[in-house]
Amino acid sequence: MNNKGEQTRHPDDYRSLLLLDEISKGTELTQRDLSKKLGVALGLINSYVKNLISKGYVTVSTIPKKRFKYYLTPSGFTEKTRLTYQHLQNFTNLYKVARRDFNSLFNSIQSSNIKKVVFCGVDEVTEIAFLSLQETDLKLAGIIDNSSTGKVFFGEAVRALEDVESMGYDLIVITSFQNGAMLRKRLIDLGVDDKNICDISAGGWIRRIEG
């Protein structure tokens, strides 16, 4: 398999793209800021940033009050362009796979006693799930996420994961490209029964869209 094929098999590429994109904006960001913006654990952000620096894609300078500012190098901008193109290709495949599988899921549960679903996670996959839901009689009871609280998604205010207890639902559907496993674990930690959580991305989205 060629190098490009190998690269597209790593879901870490997507987070690297998000990091490079944030850093390219030129704003003063700490690793904690990046963690909150991307919804990724602080320890992972530290690991990703160190990796990008070691590859020569990012440089860092110290600014007052022991803070740091990150910059993209010329090779960093080139890598961001490559990853963006790769992501667009992956998204085309993701749309086809996710649209098919969400249609199958919603059509199957529509014949059961399930009437109201909650979406957990907000990104590209959520939009695809929403489109598929509109083709059924199921009702969207709400949307929850750990990093997009307060945002509005197709007219629905995104609420915190902790609000799930007060939402009338029959099933929670994981609708995240990058954070599905983490969101599922967080819901279980909050006391949600695992049987009430559905995640169709078993094995990871990247693996599924390239299968």
N, C-alpha and C positions, 0 to 999 in steps of 0.2 A: 504493500500500500504506500502511496506517496505521502510526503510530509504534510501536505494540506489535509489529506484524509485523516491523518493521525491527529492533527490539531483540532479538527472539528469534533473529535470525540471527547474533548475535555470540557465539561460544563464550567470549569474554572475560567475559561476564556470569556464567558459572559460577564462574570464579576470583574474580571480585569478590564473589560471594555467599559463597564459602568464607572470603575475607578478612574480610568484614563479620561473619560468624558468629564467627570466632576473636576478633576485636577486641571483639565484644559481650560476651564472657565476662568482660571486665574484668581479665584477668590481665596481668602485666607482660611484654611481649613485645618482643623486638628484631626487626628485619627478618630477621636470620639465623634466629631462632626460627621465624618464619612460613615462611621458605624450607624449613626442615626438616620442619615439620608438614604443609605442603601439597605437598611434593615439587616445588616450582617454583624455578627458578634465582633466585639472590639479586638479580641485575640486573632480572629481571622483577618481582619483589616490590617493588623500589624504584619501578619505573615504575607499577605498579598502585596503590601507596599514594599516590604523588604525585597520580595521577589522581583517587582518591577524596577526597583533601584538597582538590584544586582544585574539585571539584563540591560541596564543603560537606558531605560525608557523614561525614568523619572529621576530628577535631582531634588535635593532638599537643602534649604538654608535656614539658619537660626535667625529668629527675629526677637524683638524685646520680650521680656517676661518668660523666657525659656520656651517659647512657642516655635513652631516650625512652619515653613511654607514650602509647598511642593510645586514643582514645575515639570512640564513635559519637555523632554529633549527632542531634537529633530527626529531621532529614531522612534521616540515615543509617539510623535504625531503620525509617523508612517505606520506604526503598529496599530494605532487607534483606527486608521483608515482601513487597514486590512481586517481587523476584527469587526468593524462596522459592516463591511461587505459580506463577510462570513456570516454575521448575525442575520442579515437580510435574507441570505440564502436559506439559513436554518429556519427563519420565521415562515418562509413560504411552505416548507415541509411541515413545520409545526402546525400551521393553520389547517392543513389537510388532515393530519393525524388527529389533532385535538377536536376539530369540528366533527369528524367521523365518530370519535369515541364519546364525546359529550352527547351527541345525538343519540347514540346507542344507549348510554346511561340514562338519560332523561326519559327516553321512550320506554325503557324497561321499568323504571320506578314509577312512571305515571300509571301503570296498571296495578300498582300496589296501593297501600293506604297512605303513601307519602304524598303530601299536598304542598308543603312549604319547605323550601331549602334556603340555607344560608351559605353564601360564598365566603370562603376564607382565603385571603391573599389577593392582592391587587397588582396586576401587571398585564402583559399581553394575553396570557391564557385566560384571564378573567373576562376580557372582552369577547373572546371566542366562546366561552361558556355562556355568556349573557345572550349572544346571538342564537345559540342553540336552544336556550331556555325559552326564548320568545316563540319558538315553534311548537311549544307544548302548552298544556293547561296548568302547569306547575307555577306556583307563586314564589317570587323572590322575597323571603322574609327579612333580608338584610345582608349587609356586607361587613365583614370584620377583617382587620389586618393589624399587624404590630407596628407598622411604620407609616401608614397613610391616613391615620386618624384625622378626621376633620375635612378631608377632601371629599369631593362629590363625584360619584361614578354613575353615569347614566341616570341622574336625578336622585340617586341614593347617597345619603351621607355615610361615609365609611366610619365605622365605630371600632372601638378598641376590642381586643380579644376578650377582655374581662367582662364585656357587656353581653356576652353570648348567653349567660344564664337568664337574662330578662327578655330574650327574643324567642317568640313562639316559632318553633321549627320542628320539622320531622327528621331532617338530615342536614349535616354540614358537608359541603363539597369543597375539597381543597382546590383552589383555582390559582395556583402560583407556579410560574416557570422555574424559579430559582430557590424558593424557600419552603417547598412542600413538606419535607421531612421535619424541619424545625417547627413549622406551624402545627403540624399534627401532634408533635411531642408537647408543645406548649398548651394545646387544647386539653390533652390528657392530664397534664399537670394541673390544669384548672378544674379538673373533675368531670370533664366530658367523657361519656362512655365511648370507648373505641368503636363499638358497634354503630354508633350514630355519626361516624366520620367516614367519608368516602373519598379516596384518592385514586384517580385512574392513571396516575403517572408512575406506577410501580417500575422500578429500575431506572428512573430518571428520564426526563424529556429528551435530552440529547441522544441517548441510546435508542429511544423509541423512534425518533424521527429519522434516524439513520439506519434503522433496522431493515 
